[in-house]
């Protein structure tokens, strides 16, 4: 019999990249970007509020440092979003809109999200140290600490959780003041605090009205609120905010700019009325979008800015 040649094993071939693998390679950066919430970054523009409010006859000081403060708070807020999405992953999967978030959907692993959070925190603190601003560093550290405490525990405590959400906005404004070396007035802090609380209450109103009976399973503290109570609180704070702006214009404004500053109350009142109407018809809408994407709101904000700028020119 003729001997059969030995059968050699087939050579192992390098795996050919598939379309799915290519999609995953592109999908990870996209998931990271989505989790960092670019649409929320405009919140950090509050760091410019104090330098603009303290402008003296058109001269604004410290804007370059305020710009760095914007970057610092953007990084810090990204860290908070990464951690929040890990903590809320299970609850988000039961939410009609939030279930598509990358961590909840499995597009970004929890481990990667936490590592990115640490990196953002380190960079944020390094940015505050870079300009030798102890005030900015304190505000960023306070913002991170309160945000993580809120995510872990305090978000389940009604009313207190509203003040925690509002404090994040106020710390941004104070951080910008510290970076620009501007001394914020008491009226400035009051107006910022009322505006921040108004946004926080409006967020809960839209969640409660949009989710209905499912609201408690998504956010347990919503079971302690009523639509009527939130609506009353929103309108009461709107009135208080107008009164605070009047006090700011009369008692804290430049003598030559009191007239223009008093006129800023008109577009502010119009914006608050529009905001009240928008939140009344919104369902699961991002409150920040109501402020930054509605054309009437944007017009009111522009008129307010022009009048305020004229009062400092």
Buried (B, 14 or more C-beta within 10 A) or exposed (E): EEEEEEEEEEEEEEEEEEEEEEEEEEBBEEBBEBBBBEEBBEBBBBBBBBBBBBBEEEEBBBBEBBBBBBBBBBBBBBBBBBBBBBBBBEBBBEBEEBEEBBBBBEBBBBEBBBEBBEBBBEBBBEBBEEBEBEBBBBBBBBBBEBBBEBBEEBBEBBEEBBBBBBBBBBBBBBBBBBBBBBEBBEBBBBBBBBBBBBBBBBBBBBBBBBBEEEBBEBBBBBEEBEEEEBBEBBBEBBEBBBBBBBBBBEEBBBEEBBEBBBBBBBBBBBBBBBBBEBBBEBEEBBBBBBBBEBEBBEBBBEBBEEBBBBBBE
